[in-house]
Structure formats: C-alpha cells, structure tokens
Amino acid sequence: MKLSLITAAVLSMTTTGAFAHATFEKGEAQQGAAYKAVLRVPHGCNGEATLKVRIQIPEGVIAVKPMPKAGWTLETVKGPYEKEYDYYGSKLKEGVKEIVWTGELPDEFYDEFVFRANITDAFAVGSMVYFPTVQECASGAERWIEIPAEGQDPDELEGPAPGVKVIEAGHEH
C-alpha cells in the first residue's frame, strides 16, 4: 500500500510536469500556409506572476503578425532572414524574429498568446518547427528553449520548446 502511494505520487508529479510546459493549442501546421499559433502559458515561475513572454521565431517562419492583448505591451524584434522567401508573389527579406509581450499574469491564472505566421517549405513535411520561449517573472524565469534530438520525446526535457509538426498543405486534422 505504501509503495502504491509513493508510485502514484511520483507518477502524478511526472504527469503534471509533462502538462505544465508552454505548448501550442494546435500541434500541426500546413507547409506553405498560414498558421495561427496559440501559445498556452499554464503557470508562472515558482508561484510568481509572469511579467514577460518572449517567443523566438525560427528561420523559415515568415510574415509573423502577433495579436495584441489587453493590458499587455507588445513589441517585435525585426531582422533580416537568412534567405529570401516568396510570399504570395512578393519577396520577403526580413521580418519578425522575436515577439515580446509585457504585462502581468498571476501564477494562479492561465493565458494564451497568439500570432499568425507562414510556415515555408524550408521545413519538410513531417518535421517539427520549434519556437524557443521564455517566461520572465520578478525573480526568475521559465525557459522553454530545449529542442529535442531526433527521435527524443520532448516530454523527457525539463524545458522543451513549444513546437508544431509540419503537415502537407490541405491535410489539416
């Protein structure tokens, strides 16, 4: 009986940890199409409120437009892309490289941070696109920046970056 309670407690902590990461609402994005990213932030940092959410945009994700949030300040960091991308007949050479929301999300609440982007063919169908994300709090941070090695389960990592699987256009589930 005592061993069962300990095992249940350990499993509970492991399961909670797996679901406590920052993740995207939709885990798939079509190659060459627009993707509405809804980043879910489930908690603060060790009981502290989240004061800033920073999302890095990987190369190959273009035409990024974040959604403002009431009560939060929105900033973008723009820069040149490593290569030129076709975007509906226009050539894009630069764009948003990082999105920063600054505000306050108490630890006992949940919130979502939204942006729209195009996932280019720089990502093969079946591959994952990871968006390293940092939550900043008054005296610490949650760093969701680890990218799993090929074949590694992201839930094995302490701070896995939120990611989406690239699927063929027209095959959204």
N, C-alpha and C positions, 0 to 999 in steps of 0.2 A: 504494500500500500504506500509506504513512504517513498519507495523508488518510483512508483507511478506518479506521485505528486511532483517529485523533482523533475521527472521526464516531461510531464505536462507543462511545468513552469518553464523549462528550457525551450520546449517547442513553441510555447506561447511567445517567449521573448524573441525567438528566431523568426517566427511568422510576423510578429509586429514589426521587427526590423525590416523585413522584406517589403512590407507595405508602407513603410514610413519614408520612403525615398520620394524625391521630386520626380514626377512622371508626366507624360503626355496623356491626355484623355484618349486620343486615337493613336494606336500604335503602328499605323501604316500610312504611307504617303505615296501617291502615284508619281512615277518618274515623269518629268516634263510637265507637271501640272501644279496648280496652286494647292497649298496645304494650309489649313487653319490649325495652328498649333495652340493648344490649350494646356499650359503648364500648370499642374496641380501642386500646390505647396501645402503639405499636410500639417506642419507644425513649425515652431520657432527653433531656437538654439538653446537646448537645455533649460527650457522654461522661459526664456526671454523672447520678447517680440521680435519679429523680423522687421528690419528697418530698410533693407535694400535687397532687391533681387536683380542679379546680373546674369544675362544669358549670352554666351558667345555663339556667333553664327559661323558655322564651318564653311570653308571654301566649297563652292558648288551649290550653295543655297543663296538664291538671289531675290531681288525685288521684295525685300523684307519690309513690312509695314506693321509696327506694333500698335496695339489698341490702348488708348489712354484709359486710366482707371480713376474714378472719382476719389479725391483725397490723396492721390499719389502723383508725384512728379515723374515725367517720362523724358528720358534722354536717349539718344542714339549716338553711337560712335561709328563714323563712316570712314571708309578707306578703299584703296584700290583692290580689285580682285587680282588673283594670280594670272588669270587669263580672261579673255573677252567672252561674254556669253550672249547668245541670241535670245532676245525676249520679245516675242511677237513681232519679229522683223526689225527690231532696234538692237543695237549692240550696247551691252552694258559692260562698263569697265570698272565701275566702282559701286559701292552700296553699303548698307548697314553691316557692320562687323560685330557689333555688340549692342544689346538693349539693356537699359538700366531703369528700373522703377524704384523710386524712393518714397517711402511712406511709413506706415506702421500697421503691422498685422499681429495682434496679440497671439501668444502661443496657443491659447485655447480655441482659436478660430482657424478655419481653412479658407484658402482663397485660390483663385485662378488668374493667370497672367496670359494674355492672348496676343498672338501675332500671326500675320499671314506671310507666306513665302512661297517661292517656286523651288522645287527640288529638280535640279537639272540632271541631264544624262551623265554628269560627272560621277554619279552614283549608279552602280549596276543594279538591275532588278535582283532582289533577294539580299542586297547588302543593307547594313544599318547606317543611319546617319545619327551621330551623337552631338548633343548641344550641351557642352560643359556649363554648369550653372552654379552660382554661389549665392547663398542667402547670408546676408550680413545682419548681425544683431549688435546690441550695445557692447558686449564684451566677448564676442566670439563669432563664429561663422559655421555654417554647414556647407561643405564643399562637395557638390555633386559633379565631380570632374573626372572620375576614373572611367576610362574606356576599356571594356573587356577585350582580352586577347581573343583571337579567332577560336570559336567553339566554347569559350568560357561563359558560364551563366552570370549575367550581370548582378544577380542577387547574391553572388558569392563575394562581391566587392562591398567595402564599407561605405563608399560614396560614389555609386555608379552615376554616370552622366545620363540624363534622360535621352532616350533615342527612339527613332521610328524606323520601321522596316520599309524599304523601297519596294513598291509593287509595280507591276506593269500598268500602264495607263488603261483606264476602262475596266479594271478588275478590283475596284474597291469593295471591301467586305463590310 
